[in-house]
Amino acid sequence: MANNEKLQNMADLILEAVGGKANVSNLTHCITRLRFNLKDESIPSDEEVKKIPGVMGVARASGQYQVVIGQTVGDIYAIIGDEIGLDTSSTISINGHTKKKLTPMGIVKGIFDGLSGSVTPVIPVLVAAAFFKMIVSLLGPTMFGVLTPESDLYVLLNTVGDVGFYFFPVLTGYTAARKFNASPVLGIFIGGLLLHPTLLDLAAQAKTLTVLGVTIHPQNYASTIIPSILSVWVMSYIEQFFKRVIPNSLQIILTPFLTVLVMLPITLGVVGPLGSYLGNFVGQGLLGLSNTGGILGVIAMGLLGGFHQILVMTGMHHVLMTALIISLSESGSDPFVLPAVICGGAAIWGMTLASSIKIKEKEEKGLAFSYFITSIIGGITEPALYGLAVKYKRLFIALIGGGFVGGIVMGILHVTSYSLIPVANLLLIITFIGDTSANIINGVISVIIAFVVSFLLTYFFGFDKNEPVLQK
């Protein structure tokens, strides 16, 4: 009961600090953060929010006001959701489309927010599919040779693994509709349209459709995400328009029909091809950067590994997640983002373990070790970032150094990830399974190097020798 009262009080204080129910246009959450979309982002005081017991930090990123809480985030989300009248089983905006003054930065934030809100809910499906693909790789002819490509079990497991990626347009059609306050079933409808066999056959034969003088070039949208997200975003405004102008008695009949009718030429003729181009651009751009074969790709991987945890603090790491998913869907592998990110996680592990050994003060020592456990097993790094790195600034040297060196080694050895798991814990090394045993070995070596470099930098340079916590 006392714990419930504590959570209730924390939720009340957070809601009050962000301007109350009237200032919240949307609320979602991830593993550790509440993610508010606010009508007036100037209302919250970051320092005041940080003072609320249980709050680890705040970040303003992707058009959201993010409150870092930790493992109780789901409980706080449910409480606040009830208080503001939000259906906490979904992520639909409680106030529809919120009008904001258009600025270049606002547009960029809106794009990141839309992508993150549409892609993040799909991750559990990707994780399930990735595990099936991983099992196929482990048991298949390129690894242990237990299964042959002709065996029924191999075919079944491989098919299940493909489903999660092939039906991306349908999955993101649904999640994007919830994000943009459109009808989820119409989002699914649009995603299904992009995957209809007739259109896929026309795309394979390079044939076109001419409707009312308009030429449409069908494309294969399987395993893509941006075409459906863009289409549903446009659809959300069209649907809202028809809901405003059509009498209530005719809504259920005319609104879905007219919405889809308008979306047909827009989706197949404009937004779909544009989204496909953008997706290919991002995916191929990442592949091109990592496959330059020169110093540029290696340094880029090192920089991403070194500064990944800083991106986590700003909330911008979800942009990387979107790029990662695009890369996996386009090519089935990721030779850039995830390998570097894993090195950034290994740097956290090294920093926290070394801190727990270096620190002598009993309570702080115990906290440092708990941060090590929560990061390497739970995959939650915010406690370590806000509980150690922010408090002892020199530790950022260890994080950047370990992640950078590990990323450099990853780049030199051309390590590639072939799957996705939901948390950044030690299990991430299994994402290296999917090609040759050398890839796994090189990946593990890189992770160990990132860990060791961060550990040594922390132990020898991470603390001022006069820090009170180093004294017994």
FIDOPA-375679 format. One record per residue (C-alpha): residue number from 1; residue in three letters; x, y, z. Coordinates in steps of 0.2 Angstrom, whole numbers. Example, Ala and Ser with C-alpha at 12.3 -4.5 7.8 and 13.67 -1.06 7.14 Angstrom:
! residues 2
{site 1; Ala; {62; -22; 39}}
{site 2; Ser; {68; -5; 36}}
//
This chain:
! residues 472
{site 1; Met; {0; 0; 0}}
{site 2; Ala; {14; 12; 5}}
{site 3; Asn; {22; 8; -12}}
{site 4; Asn; {6; 12; -21}}
{site 5; Glu; {5; 29; -12}}
{site 6; Lys; {23; 33; -17}}
{site 7; Leu; {20; 29; -35}}
{site 8; Gln; {3; 39; -35}}
{site 9; Asn; {12; 54; -27}}
{site 10; Met; {26; 53; -40}}
{site 11; Ala; {14; 52; -54}}
{site 12; Asp; {4; 67; -47}}
{site 13; Leu; {20; 77; -46}}
{site 14; Ile; {26; 73; -63}}
{site 15; Leu; {9; 77; -71}}
{site 16; Glu; {8; 94; -62}}
{site 17; Ala; {26; 98; -67}}
{site 18; Val; {23; 96; -85}}
{site 19; Gly; {8; 107; -85}}
{site 20; Gly; {-6; 96; -80}}
{site 21; Lys; {-19; 86; -91}}
{site 22; Ala; {-23; 102; -101}}
{site 23; Asn; {-5; 103; -108}}
{site 24; Val; {-3; 84; -113}}
{site 25; Ser; {-7; 80; -131}}
{site 26; Asn; {0; 63; -131}}
{site 27; Leu; {8; 51; -119}}
{site 28; Thr; {18; 35; -122}}
{site 29; His; {32; 26; -113}}
{site 30; Cys; {47; 15; -117}}
{site 31; Ile; {57; 4; -106}}
{site 32; Thr; {63; 18; -94}}
{site 33; Arg; {55; 34; -100}}
{site 34; Leu; {38; 43; -100}}
{site 35; Arg; {37; 52; -117}}
{site 36; Phe; {26; 67; -116}}
{site 37; Asn; {20; 77; -131}}
{site 38; Leu; {16; 94; -124}}
{site 39; Lys; {6; 108; -131}}
{site 40; Asp; {18; 121; -123}}
{site 41; Glu; {35; 114; -120}}
{site 42; Ser; {41; 129; -110}}
{site 43; Ile; {30; 125; -95}}
{site 44; Pro; {41; 111; -87}}
{site 45; Ser; {56; 116; -78}}
{site 46; Asp; {69; 102; -80}}
{site 47; Glu; {77; 106; -63}}
{site 48; Glu; {61; 105; -54}}
{site 49; Val; {56; 88; -63}}
{site 50; Lys; {73; 81; -58}}
{site 51; Lys; {70; 85; -40}}
{site 52; Ile; {54; 74; -40}}
{site 53; Pro; {59; 58; -30}}
{site 54; Gly; {61; 43; -41}}
{site 55; Val; {65; 54; -57}}
{site 56; Met; {82; 50; -64}}
{site 57; Gly; {83; 64; -77}}
{site 58; Val; {74; 72; -91}}
{site 59; Ala; {77; 74; -110}}
{site 60; Arg; {70; 85; -124}}
{site 61; Ala; {71; 75; -140}}
{site 62; Ser; {61; 69; -155}}
{site 63; Gly; {48; 82; -151}}
{site 64; Gln; {45; 74; -134}}
{site 65; Tyr; {47; 79; -116}}
{site 66; Gln; {55; 63; -109}}
{site 67; Val; {55; 59; -90}}
{site 68; Val; {68; 45; -85}}
{site 69; Ile; {60; 34; -72}}
{site 70; Gly; {67; 17; -74}}
{site 71; Gln; {58; 0; -71}}
{site 72; Thr; {42; 8; -63}}
{site 73; Val; {39; 18; -79}}
{site 74; Gly; {24; 6; -83}}
{site 75; Asp; {16; 9; -67}}
{site 76; Ile; {18; 28; -68}}
{site 77; Tyr; {12; 28; -86}}
{site 78; Ala; {-4; 19; -81}}
{site 79; Ile; {-8; 31; -66}}
{site 80; Ile; {-5; 46; -77}}
{site 81; Gly; {-15; 39; -91}}
{site 82; Asp; {-30; 36; -80}}
{site 83; Glu; {-29; 54; -73}}
{site 84; Ile; {-29; 62; -90}}
{site 85; Gly; {-41; 50; -98}}
{site 86; Leu; {-29; 41; -109}}
{site 87; Asp; {-33; 23; -114}}
{site 88; Thr; {-16; 16; -108}}
{site 89; Ser; {-18; 0; -119}}
{site 90; Ser; {-14; 11; -134}}
{site 91; Thr; {-4; 26; -139}}
{site 92; Ile; {-17; 36; -147}}
{site 93; Ser; {-17; 55; -144}}
{site 94; Ile; {-30; 61; -132}}
{site 95; Asn; {-33; 77; -141}}
{site 96; Gly; {-31; 72; -159}}
{site 97; His; {-20; 82; -170}}
{site 98; Thr; {-12; 97; -161}}
{site 99; Lys; {-8; 112; -170}}
{site 100; Lys; {9; 119; -168}}
{site 101; Lys; {19; 133; -176}}
{site 102; Leu; {29; 126; -190}}
{site 103; Thr; {48; 129; -188}}
{site 104; Pro; {62; 119; -196}}
{site 105; Met; {67; 112; -179}}
{site 106; Gly; {49; 108; -176}}
{site 107; Ile; {47; 98; -192}}
{site 108; Val; {63; 88; -189}}
{site 109; Lys; {57; 84; -171}}
{site 110; Gly; {40; 79; -178}}
{site 111; Ile; {47; 67; -191}}
{site 112; Phe; {58; 59; -177}}
{site 113; Asp; {43; 58; -165}}
{site 114; Gly; {32; 50; -179}}
{site 115; Leu; {45; 37; -184}}
{site 116; Ser; {49; 33; -166}}
{site 117; Gly; {31; 31; -161}}
{site 118; Ser; {27; 20; -176}}
{site 119; Val; {42; 9; -175}}
{site 120; Thr; {45; 6; -157}}
{site 121; Pro; {28; -4; -154}}
{site 122; Val; {34; -16; -168}}
{site 123; Ile; {50; -21; -159}}
{site 124; Pro; {42; -36; -150}}
{site 125; Val; {37; -44; -166}}
{site 126; Leu; {54; -41; -174}}
{site 127; Val; {62; -49; -159}}
{site 128; Ala; {52; -64; -160}}
{site 129; Ala; {55; -65; -179}}
{site 130; Ala; {74; -62; -176}}
{site 131; Phe; {75; -77; -164}}
{site 132; Phe; {68; -89; -176}}
{site 133; Lys; {80; -83; -189}}
{site 134; Met; {94; -85; -177}}
{site 135; Ile; {89; -103; -173}}
{site 136; Val; {89; -106; -192}}
{site 137; Ser; {107; -99; -193}}
{site 138; Leu; {113; -109; -178}}
{site 139; Leu; {106; -126; -184}}
{site 140; Gly; {108; -123; -203}}
{site 141; Pro; {122; -128; -214}}
{site 142; Thr; {133; -113; -211}}
{site 143; Met; {135; -116; -192}}
{site 144; Phe; {131; -133; -184}}
{site 145; Gly; {123; -142; -199}}
{site 146; Val; {109; -150; -189}}
{site 147; Leu; {96; -145; -202}}
{site 148; Thr; {97; -144; -221}}
{site 149; Pro; {88; -131; -231}}
{site 150; Glu; {76; -144; -238}}
{site 151; Ser; {71; -151; -221}}
{site 152; Asp; {53; -146; -215}}
{site 153; Leu; {58; -139; -199}}
{site 154; Tyr; {71; -128; -207}}
{site 155; Val; {58; -122; -219}}
{site 156; Leu; {45; -119; -206}}
{site 157; Leu; {57; -109; -194}}
{site 158; Asn; {63; -99; -208}}
{site 159; Thr; {46; -94; -214}}
{site 160; Val; {41; -89; -197}}
{site 161; Gly; {56; -78; -196}}
{site 162; Asp; {52; -70; -213}}
{site 163; Val; {35; -66; -208}}
{site 164; Gly; {40; -52; -195}}
{site 165; Phe; {50; -43; -208}}
{site 166; Tyr; {39; -46; -224}}
{site 167; Phe; {23; -39; -216}}
{site 168; Phe; {31; -23; -210}}
{site 169; Pro; {19; -12; -220}}
{site 170; Val; {4; -20; -211}}
{site 171; Leu; {12; -19; -194}}
{site 172; Thr; {18; -1; -196}}
{site 173; Gly; {1; 3; -204}}
{site 174; Tyr; {-7; -2; -188}}
{site 175; Thr; {5; 6; -176}}
{site 176; Ala; {6; 22; -186}}
{site 177; Ala; {-13; 24; -186}}
{site 178; Arg; {-12; 23; -167}}
{site 179; Lys; {2; 36; -167}}
{site 180; Phe; {-7; 48; -179}}
{site 181; Asn; {-24; 46; -171}}
{site 182; Ala; {-31; 37; -187}}
{site 183; Ser; {-42; 22; -187}}
{site 184; Pro; {-30; 7; -184}}
{site 185; Val; {-40; -5; -196}}
{site 186; Leu; {-38; 8; -210}}
{site 187; Gly; {-20; 8; -206}}
{site 188; Ile; {-19; -11; -208}}
{site 189; Phe; {-29; -9; -224}}
{site 190; Ile; {-16; 3; -232}}
{site 191; Gly; {-2; -9; -226}}
{site 192; Gly; {-11; -24; -234}}
{site 193; Leu; {-14; -14; -250}}
{site 194; Leu; {5; -11; -252}}
{site 195; Leu; {7; -30; -251}}
{site 196; His; {-7; -36; -262}}
{site 197; Pro; {0; -50; -273}}
{site 198; Thr; {-8; -42; -289}}
{site 199; Leu; {3; -26; -286}}
{site 200; Leu; {18; -37; -282}}
{site 201; Asp; {16; -47; -298}}
{site 202; Leu; {15; -31; -308}}
{site 203; Ala; {30; -24; -299}}
{site 204; Ala; {40; -40; -303}}
{site 205; Gln; {35; -38; -322}}
{site 206; Ala; {39; -20; -322}}
{site 207; Lys; {21; -16; -328}}
{site 208; Thr; {12; 0; -325}}
{site 209; Leu; {-6; 4; -321}}
{site 210; Thr; {-15; 19; -330}}
{site 211; Val; {-31; 25; -320}}
{site 212; Leu; {-40; 40; -326}}
{site 213; Gly; {-25; 46; -336}}
{site 214; Val; {-13; 44; -321}}
{site 215; Thr; {1; 31; -322}}
{site 216; Ile; {5; 21; -307}}
{site 217; His; {22; 12; -306}}
{site 218; Pro; {19; -3; -293}}
{site 219; Gln; {33; -8; -282}}
{site 220; Asn; {38; -21; -270}}
{site 221; Tyr; {34; -14; -253}}
{site 222; Ala; {38; -30; -243}}
{site 223; Ser; {49; -27; -228}}
{site 224; Thr; {48; -9; -229}}
{site 225; Ile; {42; 3; -216}}
{site 226; Ile; {42; 21; -222}}
{site 227; Pro; {29; 20; -236}}
{site 228; Ser; {16; 14; -224}}
{site 229; Ile; {20; 26; -211}}
{site 230; Leu; {20; 41; -223}}
{site 231; Ser; {4; 35; -231}}
{site 232; Val; {-5; 33; -214}}
{site 233; Trp; {1; 50; -208}}
{site 234; Val; {-7; 58; -224}}
{site 235; Met; {-22; 47; -222}}
{site 236; Ser; {-25; 53; -204}}
{site 237; Tyr; {-28; 71; -210}}
{site 238; Ile; {-39; 65; -224}}
{site 239; Glu; {-49; 54; -212}}
{site 240; Gln; {-51; 68; -200}}
{site 241; Phe; {-57; 80; -214}}
{site 242; Phe; {-71; 67; -219}}
{site 243; Lys; {-76; 65; -201}}
{site 244; Arg; {-79; 84; -200}}
{site 245; Val; {-89; 86; -215}}
{site 246; Ile; {-99; 70; -216}}
{site 247; Pro; {-115; 69; -206}}
{site 248; Asn; {-114; 57; -191}}
{site 249; Ser; {-127; 46; -198}}
{site 250; Leu; {-117; 42; -214}}
{site 251; Gln; {-100; 42; -205}}
{site 252; Ile; {-98; 23; -204}}
{site 253; Ile; {-103; 21; -222}}
{site 254; Leu; {-94; 35; -231}}
{site 255; Thr; {-79; 40; -221}}
{site 256; Pro; {-69; 23; -223}}
{site 257; Phe; {-73; 22; -242}}
{site 258; Leu; {-69; 40; -246}}
{site 259; Thr; {-53; 40; -236}}
{site 260; Val; {-47; 24; -245}}
{site 261; Leu; {-53; 31; -262}}
{site 262; Val; {-43; 47; -259}}
{site 263; Met; {-28; 37; -253}}
{site 264; Leu; {-27; 25; -267}}
{site 265; Pro; {-18; 37; -280}}
{site 266; Ile; {-8; 46; -266}}
{site 267; Thr; {-2; 30; -258}}
{site 268; Leu; {2; 21; -274}}
{site 269; Gly; {7; 35; -285}}
{site 270; Val; {16; 47; -273}}
{site 271; Val; {19; 43; -255}}
{site 272; Gly; {23; 24; -257}}
{site 273; Pro; {37; 27; -270}}
{site 274; Leu; {44; 42; -260}}
{site 275; Gly; {44; 32; -245}}
{site 276; Ser; {52; 17; -253}}
{site 277; Tyr; {66; 29; -260}}
{site 278; Leu; {69; 36; -243}}
{site 279; Gly; {70; 19; -235}}
{site 280; Asn; {82; 13; -248}}
{site 281; Phe; {92; 29; -246}}
{site 282; Val; {94; 27; -227}}
{site 283; Gly; {97; 8; -228}}
{site 284; Gln; {110; 9; -243}}
{site 285; Gly; {117; 24; -235}}
{site 286; Leu; {121; 15; -219}}
{site 287; Leu; {128; 0; -229}}
{site 288; Gly; {138; 12; -240}}
{site 289; Leu; {146; 20; -225}}
{site 290; Ser; {151; 4; -217}}
{site 291; Asn; {157; -4; -233}}
{site 292; Thr; {168; 11; -238}}
{site 293; Gly; {183; -1; -234}}
{site 294; Gly; {193; 15; -229}}
{site 295; Ile; {196; 25; -213}}
{site 296; Leu; {179; 34; -215}}
{site 297; Gly; {168; 20; -211}}
{site 298; Val; {179; 14; -197}}
{site 299; Ile; {180; 31; -189}}
{site 300; Ala; {161; 33; -191}}
{site 301; Met; {158; 16; -182}}
{site 302; Gly; {170; 22; -168}}
{site 303; Leu; {161; 38; -165}}
{site 304; Leu; {144; 30; -165}}
{site 305; Gly; {151; 17; -152}}
{site 306; Gly; {159; 31; -142}}
{site 307; Phe; {144; 43; -141}}
{site 308; His; {130; 31; -141}}
{site 309; Gln; {126; 33; -122}}
{site 310; Ile; {126; 52; -124}}
{site 311; Leu; {112; 49; -138}}
{site 312; Val; {103; 39; -125}}
{site 313; Met; {103; 53; -113}}
{site 314; Thr; {96; 65; -126}}
{site 315; Gly; {83; 52; -131}}
{site 316; Met; {90; 52; -149}}
{site 317; His; {95; 34; -149}}
{site 318; His; {77; 29; -155}}
{site 319; Val; {82; 38; -172}}
{site 320; Leu; {96; 25; -173}}
{site 321; Met; {83; 11; -169}}
{site 322; Thr; {73; 17; -184}}
{site 323; Ala; {88; 17; -195}}
{site 324; Leu; {93; 0; -189}}
{site 325; Ile; {76; -8; -193}}
{site 326; Ile; {77; -1; -210}}
{site 327; Ser; {94; -8; -213}}
{site 328; Leu; {88; -26; -206}}
{site 329; Ser; {72; -25; -217}}
{site 330; Glu; {81; -20; -233}}
{site 331; Ser; {96; -32; -232}}
{site 332; Gly; {93; -44; -217}}
{site 333; Ser; {109; -38; -209}}
{site 334; Asp; {116; -22; -200}}
{site 335; Pro; {135; -20; -202}}
{site 336; Phe; {135; -2; -194}}
{site 337; Val; {122; 3; -181}}
{site 338; Leu; {120; -12; -169}}
{site 339; Pro; {138; -17; -169}}
{site 340; Ala; {143; 0; -163}}
{site 341; Val; {129; 2; -151}}
{site 342; Ile; {134; -15; -143}}
{site 343; Cys; {151; -7; -140}}
{site 344; Gly; {143; 8; -132}}
{site 345; Gly; {134; -4; -120}}
{site 346; Ala; {150; -14; -116}}
{site 347; Ala; {158; 3; -111}}
{site 348; Ile; {144; 5; -98}}
{site 349; Trp; {147; -12; -91}}
{site 350; Gly; {166; -9; -89}}
{site 351; Met; {163; 9; -82}}
{site 352; Thr; {150; 2; -69}}
{site 353; Leu; {160; -13; -64}}
{site 354; Ala; {176; -3; -62}}
{site 355; Ser; {167; 10; -52}}
{site 356; Ser; {160; -3; -40}}
{site 357; Ile; {178; -9; -37}}
{site 358; Lys; {186; 9; -36}}
{site 359; Ile; {173; 17; -24}}
{site 360; Lys; {176; 13; -6}}
{site 361; Glu; {160; 22; 2}}
{site 362; Lys; {149; 7; 6}}
{site 363; Glu; {132; 14; -1}}
{site 364; Glu; {139; 22; -17}}
{site 365; Lys; {149; 6; -20}}
{site 366; Gly; {133; -5; -19}}
{site 367; Leu; {124; 7; -30}}
{site 368; Ala; {138; 6; -43}}
{site 369; Phe; {137; -13; -43}}
{site 370; Ser; {118; -12; -45}}
{site 371; Tyr; {120; -1; -60}}
{site 372; Phe; {132; -14; -67}}
{site 373; Ile; {119; -28; -64}}
{site 374; Thr; {105; -18; -72}}
{site 375; Ser; {115; -14; -87}}
{site 376; Ile; {123; -30; -91}}
{site 377; Ile; {108; -41; -87}}
{site 378; Gly; {93; -29; -88}}
{site 379; Gly; {100; -19; -102}}
{site 380; Ile; {94; -3; -93}}
{site 381; Thr; {109; 10; -94}}
{site 382; Glu; {100; 26; -88}}
{site 383; Pro; {103; 22; -69}}
{site 384; Ala; {122; 21; -73}}
{site 385; Leu; {122; 37; -84}}
{site 386; Tyr; {113; 48; -71}}
{site 387; Gly; {119; 39; -55}}
{site 388; Leu; {137; 39; -60}}
{site 389; Ala; {142; 47; -76}}
{site 390; Val; {133; 63; -73}}
{site 391; Lys; {139; 64; -55}}
{site 392; Tyr; {157; 60; -59}}
{site 393; Lys; {160; 69; -76}}
{site 394; Arg; {177; 60; -79}}
{site 395; Leu; {167; 44; -82}}
{site 396; Phe; {162; 51; -99}}
{site 397; Ile; {180; 49; -104}}
{site 398; Ala; {178; 30; -100}}
{site 399; Leu; {162; 28; -109}}
{site 400; Ile; {167; 37; -125}}
{site 401; Gly; {184; 29; -125}}
{site 402; Gly; {178; 12; -123}}
{site 403; Gly; {164; 13; -135}}
{site 404; Phe; {176; 22; -148}}
{site 405; Val; {189; 9; -147}}
{site 406; Gly; {177; -6; -148}}
{site 407; Gly; {168; 2; -162}}
{site 408; Ile; {184; 5; -172}}
{site 409; Val; {189; -14; -169}}
{site 410; Met; {171; -18; -175}}
{site 411; Gly; {174; -8; -191}}
{site 412; Ile; {191; -15; -195}}
{site 413; Leu; {185; -33; -192}}
{site 414; His; {169; -30; -202}}
{site 415; Val; {157; -37; -189}}
{site 416; Thr; {139; -38; -194}}
{site 417; Ser; {123; -40; -184}}
{site 418; Tyr; {109; -51; -191}}
{site 419; Ser; {95; -50; -178}}
{site 420; Leu; {87; -39; -165}}
{site 421; Ile; {84; -41; -147}}
{site 422; Pro; {74; -28; -136}}
{site 423; Val; {87; -24; -123}}
{site 424; Ala; {105; -19; -123}}
{site 425; Asn; {111; -32; -112}}
{site 426; Leu; {124; -46; -113}}
{site 427; Leu; {113; -56; -125}}
{site 428; Leu; {116; -43; -138}}
{site 429; Ile; {131; -54; -143}}
{site 430; Ile; {120; -67; -151}}
{site 431; Thr; {115; -54; -164}}
{site 432; Phe; {132; -58; -172}}
{site 433; Ile; {125; -76; -176}}
{site 434; Gly; {119; -78; -194}}
{site 435; Asp; {135; -79; -205}}
{site 436; Thr; {151; -87; -201}}
{site 437; Ser; {159; -92; -184}}
{site 438; Ala; {172; -79; -187}}
{site 439; Asn; {159; -65; -186}}
{site 440; Ile; {154; -71; -169}}
{site 441; Ile; {172; -72; -163}}
{site 442; Asn; {177; -55; -170}}
{site 443; Gly; {161; -47; -162}}
{site 444; Val; {165; -55; -145}}
{site 445; Ile; {183; -49; -146}}
{site 446; Ser; {177; -31; -150}}
{site 447; Val; {165; -31; -136}}
{site 448; Ile; {178; -37; -124}}
{site 449; Ile; {190; -23; -130}}
{site 450; Ala; {176; -10; -127}}
{site 451; Phe; {173; -17; -109}}
{site 452; Val; {192; -18; -105}}
{site 453; Val; {196; 0; -111}}
{site 454; Ser; {181; 7; -102}}
{site 455; Phe; {186; -2; -86}}
{site 456; Leu; {204; 3; -86}}
{site 457; Leu; {200; 21; -90}}
{site 458; Thr; {187; 22; -76}}
{site 459; Tyr; {199; 13; -64}}
{site 460; Phe; {214; 24; -67}}
{site 461; Phe; {206; 41; -73}}
{site 462; Gly; {188; 41; -69}}
{site 463; Phe; {188; 49; -52}}
{site 464; Asp; {198; 63; -44}}
{site 465; Lys; {209; 56; -31}}
{site 466; Asn; {201; 67; -18}}
{site 467; Glu; {183; 61; -21}}
{site 468; Pro; {176; 57; -4}}
{site 469; Val; {168; 41; -11}}
{site 470; Leu; {186; 34; -13}}
{site 471; Gln; {190; 36; 5}}
{site 472; Lys; {186; 22; 17}}
//
